[in-house]
């Protein structure tokens, strides 16, 4: 009987101790764990993290939008079919994914982008040029408040021709070299994810995309408007 009473008293004592301990830690568990008063070393960790972000950051962007493109021809003689004399813009899809690296203040962006380029003739016939582009860009960024970020890119891109509509007047080269400039806004939901809205301009054909008896020079110009998601890695 004495043994039973001993264990009962011990159990009650253990319950009282547990209650006292849990009461002393009452409150929001997130605030409790991250409390700077309870754990001063968090302040030092935050300083180190801020230094790391100032020296090095890596962002990944996924973009989906539309491109307004045109193809410009400089002709050796007037086109008797009327298709290349005066061209008009056409609209097509654009998809891209880029990585932006900031290291010791140096900004660099690369990735890939699919663009549906081409033109529309005076008769209303649309001609498509589908390119896979790889940009190699310098970039800048700055914050407006705590959540809005403004970013820009400028530099060359290298394009590979995926397909083109068949025609008898010209044939585009398989390789495209051009310049692109981009401005985008990122609204960050938190430190790791945000939404994008931006636009870019591409001038292609610095290497002259086609030349033959009729065509002396062929270049492209495209305005892309897009939205997407940003991930800070």
HELIX and SHEET records of a PDB file:
HELIX    1   1 UNK A    2  UNK A   24  1                                  23    
HELIX    2   2 UNK A   29  UNK A   33  1                                   5    
HELIX    3   3 UNK A   41  UNK A   55  1                                  15    
SHEET    1   A 9 UNK A  56  UNK A  75  0                                        
SHEET    2   A 9 UNK A  90  UNK A 103 -1                                        
SHEET    3   A 9 UNK A 106  UNK A 120 -1                                        
SHEET    4   A 9 UNK A 126  UNK A 144 -1                                        
SHEET    5   A 9 UNK A 148  UNK A 164 -1                                        
SHEET    6   A 9 UNK A 175  UNK A 188 -1                                        
SHEET    7   A 9 UNK A 193  UNK A 204 -1                                        
SHEET    8   A 9 UNK A 215  UNK A 232 -1                                        
SHEET    9   A 9 UNK A  56  UNK A  75 -1                                        
END                                                                             
